[in-house]
Amino acid sequence: MEEKVRVTILDDHQNIIDGYVFRLGANAQIEVVATLNYGEELEPALSAHPTDVLLVDVNVPTSAENPNQYPILHLIAKLLETHKKLSILVISMYAERGLIRAVMEAGASGYVLKDDQTSARDLASVVLSVAGGGIYFSQKAHQIYGTLLSKENKLLSARQLEALSLCGAYPNSTTEELADRMSVSHSTVRNLLSAAYTKLEVNNRAAAIAKAQQLGLITPILQPAP
């Protein structure tokens, strides 16, 4: 029997959590293992319930006693280092350029806007894609982030090319294995690859490798001699 993709949800609005659970529960490949309303519940929950994909709102209170905003943004990299197989999908009402950039640079696997009805309807597919190593943006978030990257540099950086080259050479390697080869943290590799995906206008590793090879950015696969 194929293992299910395990999902934990952090959001301070119970009706939103209920909607996520309803949509994800209709897919037999997904299991919601924990739902949380407060930031301080997150790390204990991830330790108690192994999770593949974390759906998280960045604007949640710290605890029932402490209404101040929990600093989830600053914990994303730490969570990814502690939980090696975890992917983080941010779902937020804020379409702010700086926030989207910070989330992605911290190593998140995508950014979905709460008013994006298409993403809401397809949430199960989005979760499965992210669990498989892909990235996902709401259309508006993608435009914001892609415009930001293109203004800075339309070309892939040397480290992004290095990461894609390693992906091409070792297509079955995990993010952790690629990080070991590059002598960096696995959240750094996630960040390098997600930025590369955005610049190449693709949403997964295989498509990024293929496009980079097509564009001559990395060495193409050798074809056998006739």
Summary of the structure (lengths in Angstrom):
residues: 226
radius of gyration: 17.7
end to end distance: 41.7
largest distance: 71.3
contacts: 700
relative contact order: 0.11
helix: 51%
strand: 14%
